[in-house]
Amino acid sequence: MNRALGAVLCLGSLAAIGAPTVPAQAESQVESQVKTQNAVCRVATAKPHVASDGKITAAGSRAGCTGEATFRVRIWKVQPGPDRVVKSGAKAVQNGRVTLNLRCAGGTFYTVATDYHGHMSKSKAIRLTCGTTATPTPTPSAGVGTALENEVVRLTNVERAKAGCGPLKHDAKLRAAAYGHSADMSAKNYFDHTSADGRTMKDRIEAAGYTSWKALGENIAKGYGTAASVVQGWMNSPGHRQNILNCDYTDIGVGYVKAGGPYWTQDFGKH
């Protein structure tokens, strides 16, 4: 069962509810203060970085689109005179991702993505040094969350690194909102982004003190017994995967409650 209530990067939400191939359930929701309309086709880029294998990695994504198009991603190198394309890749997609890998030679690089339907995105240029990782995955913030919740943060950042997205920081305010929602679903025996008392994702996150945000997102799940299984369940669902691999997000909060579920909530944000 799928339910659409709005669109990615809209003042509203996009919700996708679906039962994975196991008896667990998951649901995702996103909200952003950009524009209001029923569908937004959006192209985004992740700036190049040196991955753990020593290669330059960059990615582009296309989301919220209703028609298929050729989606091309290029890695450009800044140099005297015209900049030079050093790697290019494309595929026909409706919504999807193109990730490029390039042998590191050092220099300043940026990513450009276009879908030939008038949508284009260009990342910031970044200077890369071979043999180092430009965006290492940090350890979760000290004192934020339990070991199990921090394992979800770590695994989420592993998936983001594969797609060329920067790592998320475990934010105490988002964690408080996520844990509060998991606890409420557990205590009142429901499974939804809207709380039993009518509060929305936005209401809960702002009440926890995460305000002046530019983008918000939420994944929920029920019935998964481990951090690895819930992250894999989310990654197997397009809506949840889109939240996890949204390169715009910079912060995350994870809340886990075992009773009656287990119940899991991921809250994403960007200031």
DALINGI-V921877 format. One record per pair of residues at least 4 apart in sequence whose C-alpha atoms are under 7 Angstrom apart, sorted by the first residue. I is the first residue (numbers start at 1). J is the second residue. D is the distance in Angstrom with one decimal. If there is no record, write none. Layout:
BEGIN
I/J/D
I/J/D
END
This chain:
BEGIN
1/17/5.9
1/18/5.4
2/16/5.0
2/17/5.0
2/18/6.3
3/15/5.8
3/16/5.4
3/17/6.4
4/14/5.4
4/15/5.3
4/16/6.5
5/13/5.6
5/14/5.2
5/15/6.1
6/10/6.9
6/12/5.5
6/13/4.7
6/14/4.7
6/38/5.6
7/12/7.0
7/13/5.7
7/14/4.7
7/38/6.1
7/39/5.4
7/40/6.3
7/64/6.7
8/13/6.8
8/14/6.0
8/30/6.2
8/31/6.6
8/40/6.7
8/64/6.2
9/31/6.2
9/32/4.7
9/33/6.9
9/34/5.8
9/35/7.0
10/31/6.2
10/32/5.3
10/33/6.3
10/34/5.6
10/35/5.0
10/36/4.9
10/37/6.7
11/31/6.1
11/32/5.5
11/33/5.3
11/34/6.5
11/35/5.9
11/36/5.2
12/31/5.6
13/29/6.0
13/30/5.2
13/31/4.9
14/29/5.3
14/30/5.6
15/27/7.0
15/28/5.4
15/29/4.6
16/27/5.7
16/28/5.6
16/239/5.8
17/26/6.4
17/27/4.6
17/28/6.9
18/25/6.6
18/26/6.2
18/27/6.6
19/24/6.5
19/25/4.9
19/26/6.5
20/24/6.5
20/25/6.4
20/233/6.6
23/223/7.0
24/222/5.5
24/223/4.4
24/224/5.9
25/221/5.3
25/222/5.1
25/223/6.6
26/220/5.4
26/221/3.9
26/222/6.3
26/234/7.0
27/219/5.6
27/220/5.1
27/221/6.2
28/218/5.5
28/219/4.1
28/220/6.1
28/239/6.1
28/240/5.3
29/217/5.5
29/218/4.9
29/219/6.2
30/216/5.8
30/217/3.8
30/218/5.9
31/215/6.1
31/216/5.0
31/217/5.8
32/214/6.0
32/215/4.2
32/216/5.8
33/214/5.8
33/215/6.5
39/64/6.3
40/64/5.3
40/65/6.5
41/63/5.9
41/64/4.6
41/65/4.2
42/62/5.7
42/63/5.3
42/64/6.2
42/119/6.9
43/61/5.7
43/62/4.6
43/63/6.6
43/113/7.0
43/119/6.1
43/120/6.0
43/121/5.9
44/60/5.6
44/61/5.3
44/62/6.6
44/121/5.4
45/59/5.9
45/60/4.3
45/61/6.4
45/111/6.4
45/112/6.8
45/113/6.4
45/121/6.0
45/122/6.3
45/123/5.7
46/58/6.0
46/59/5.3
46/60/6.2
46/111/6.9
46/123/6.2
46/164/5.9
46/165/5.7
46/247/6.3
47/58/6.0
47/110/5.9
47/111/5.8
47/123/5.2
47/124/6.2
48/56/6.4
48/57/5.4
48/58/4.4
48/109/6.5
48/110/6.1
48/111/6.5
49/56/5.5
49/57/5.5
49/58/6.7
49/128/6.9
49/133/6.7
49/134/5.2
49/135/6.5
50/54/5.8
50/55/5.5
50/56/4.5
50/57/6.2
50/128/7.0
50/132/6.4
50/133/4.6
50/134/5.5
51/55/5.6
51/56/6.2
51/57/6.3
51/133/5.6
52/133/6.3
54/104/6.7
54/130/6.8
54/131/5.8
55/101/6.2
55/102/5.5
55/103/4.9
55/104/5.1
56/101/5.6
56/102/4.9
56/103/6.1
56/104/5.4
57/100/5.6
57/101/4.6
57/102/6.4
57/164/6.1
58/99/5.8
58/100/5.4
58/101/6.7
58/111/6.6
58/164/5.3
59/73/7.0
59/98/5.6
59/99/4.2
59/100/6.1
59/163/6.3
59/164/5.4
60/73/6.0
60/97/5.8
60/98/5.5
60/99/6.6
60/113/5.7
61/96/5.7
61/97/4.3
61/98/6.5
62/95/5.0
62/96/5.4
62/97/6.3
63/95/4.9
63/96/6.7
64/95/6.8
65/94/6.1
65/95/6.1
66/94/6.4
67/94/5.4
68/92/6.5
68/93/5.1
68/94/4.0
69/92/5.3
69/93/5.6
69/94/6.2
69/115/6.0
70/90/6.6
70/91/5.6
70/92/4.2
70/93/6.4
70/115/5.5
70/116/6.6
71/90/5.4
71/91/5.5
71/92/5.9
71/93/6.6
71/114/5.9
71/115/4.2
72/89/5.7
72/90/4.1
72/91/6.7
72/113/5.7
72/114/5.5
72/115/6.2
73/88/5.8
73/89/5.5
73/90/6.2
73/98/6.5
73/112/5.8
73/113/4.4
73/114/6.7
74/85/6.5
74/87/5.7
74/88/4.3
74/89/6.5
74/111/5.8
74/112/5.3
74/113/6.4
75/85/5.8
75/86/5.8
75/87/5.2
75/88/6.4
75/109/6.8
75/110/5.9
75/111/4.8
75/112/6.6
76/83/6.5
76/84/5.5
76/85/4.4
76/86/5.8
76/109/5.5
76/110/5.4
76/111/6.2
77/83/5.7
77/84/5.3
77/85/6.3
77/86/6.5
77/108/5.8
77/109/4.5
77/110/6.7
78/83/4.9
78/84/6.8
78/108/5.4
78/109/5.9
79/83/5.4
87/102/6.9
89/100/6.9
90/98/6.9
99/163/6.3
104/130/5.7
105/130/6.4
106/128/5.5
106/129/5.0
106/130/5.4
107/127/5.5
107/128/5.6
107/129/6.9
108/125/6.3
108/126/5.3
108/127/4.0
108/128/6.0
109/125/5.3
109/126/5.5
109/127/6.4
110/123/5.7
110/124/6.0
110/125/4.4
110/126/6.5
111/122/5.7
111/123/5.2
112/121/5.7
112/122/4.4
112/123/6.5
113/120/5.6
113/121/5.3
113/122/6.5
114/119/5.7
114/120/4.3
114/121/6.6
115/119/5.8
115/120/6.8
128/134/6.8
135/166/6.3
137/157/6.7
137/167/5.5
140/150/6.3
140/169/6.4
140/170/5.5
141/169/6.8
141/170/5.7
144/170/6.6
144/172/5.6
145/149/5.8
145/150/6.2
145/175/6.8
146/150/6.1
147/151/6.2
148/152/6.7
148/227/6.5
149/153/6.6
149/254/5.6
149/255/6.4
149/256/6.5
150/154/6.2
151/155/6.1
151/227/6.2
152/156/6.0
152/227/5.2
152/231/6.7
153/157/6.2
153/170/7.0
154/158/6.3
155/159/6.4
155/231/7.0
156/160/6.3
156/231/6.8
156/244/6.7
157/161/6.0
157/167/5.2
157/168/6.4
158/162/6.5
159/163/6.7
160/164/6.2
160/165/4.9
160/166/6.6
160/167/6.7
160/244/6.9
160/245/5.5
161/165/5.4
161/166/6.5
163/245/7.0
165/245/6.8
165/247/4.9
166/247/6.5
168/250/4.9
168/251/4.9
168/252/5.9
169/250/6.4
169/251/4.8
169/252/5.9
170/251/6.1
170/252/5.1
170/253/5.5
171/175/6.0
171/251/5.9
171/252/5.8
171/253/5.6
172/176/6.1
172/253/6.9
173/177/6.4
173/208/5.5
173/209/6.0
173/210/5.8
174/178/6.1
174/205/6.4
174/210/6.7
174/252/6.2
174/253/4.3
174/267/6.0
175/179/5.9
175/253/3.7
175/254/5.1
175/255/6.0
176/180/6.0
176/208/6.4
177/181/6.3
177/204/5.8
177/205/5.3
177/208/5.7
178/182/6.3
178/253/5.9
178/254/5.5
178/255/4.6
178/265/5.2
178/266/6.1
178/267/5.8
179/183/6.0
179/254/6.6
179/255/3.6
179/256/6.1
179/265/6.9
180/184/6.1
181/185/6.2
182/186/6.2
182/255/6.1
182/256/6.2
182/257/5.9
182/263/5.4
182/264/5.9
182/265/5.9
183/187/6.1
183/257/5.9
184/188/6.0
185/189/5.4
185/190/5.1
185/191/6.0
186/259/6.1
186/260/5.8
186/261/6.8
186/263/6.7
193/200/6.6
193/201/6.3
194/198/5.8
194/199/5.7
194/200/4.9
194/201/6.8
195/199/5.1
195/200/6.4
199/203/5.7
199/204/6.6
200/204/6.3
201/205/6.2
202/206/6.0
203/207/6.0
204/208/6.3
205/209/6.8
205/210/5.8
206/210/4.9
206/211/5.2
212/271/6.3
213/269/6.9
213/270/5.7
213/271/4.4
214/270/5.5
214/271/5.3
215/269/5.5
215/270/5.3
216/268/5.4
216/269/4.5
216/270/6.8
217/243/6.5
217/267/5.8
217/268/4.8
217/269/6.4
218/266/5.5
218/267/4.5
218/268/6.0
219/240/6.1
219/265/5.8
219/266/5.0
219/267/6.6
220/264/5.5
220/265/4.4
220/266/6.3
221/263/6.0
221/264/5.1
221/265/6.6
222/261/5.3
222/262/5.5
222/263/4.6
222/264/6.2
223/261/5.1
223/262/5.1
223/263/6.7
224/229/6.0
224/230/5.4
224/262/6.3
225/229/6.9
225/262/6.7
226/230/6.4
227/231/6.3
228/232/6.1
229/233/6.0
230/234/6.2
231/235/6.1
232/236/6.1
233/237/6.8
234/240/5.0
234/241/5.8
235/240/6.3
235/241/4.6
236/241/6.9
237/241/5.9
238/242/6.0
239/243/6.7
240/244/6.4
241/245/6.0
242/246/5.9
249/268/6.3
249/269/5.4
249/270/5.1
250/269/6.3
250/270/5.3
251/268/5.7
251/269/5.1
251/270/6.1
252/266/6.8
252/267/5.5
252/268/4.5
252/269/6.3
253/266/5.7
253/267/5.0
253/268/6.5
254/265/5.7
254/266/4.7
254/267/6.5
255/264/5.8
255/265/5.2
255/266/6.7
256/263/5.8
256/264/4.8
256/265/6.7
257/262/5.7
257/263/5.2
257/264/6.7
258/262/4.0
258/263/6.2
END
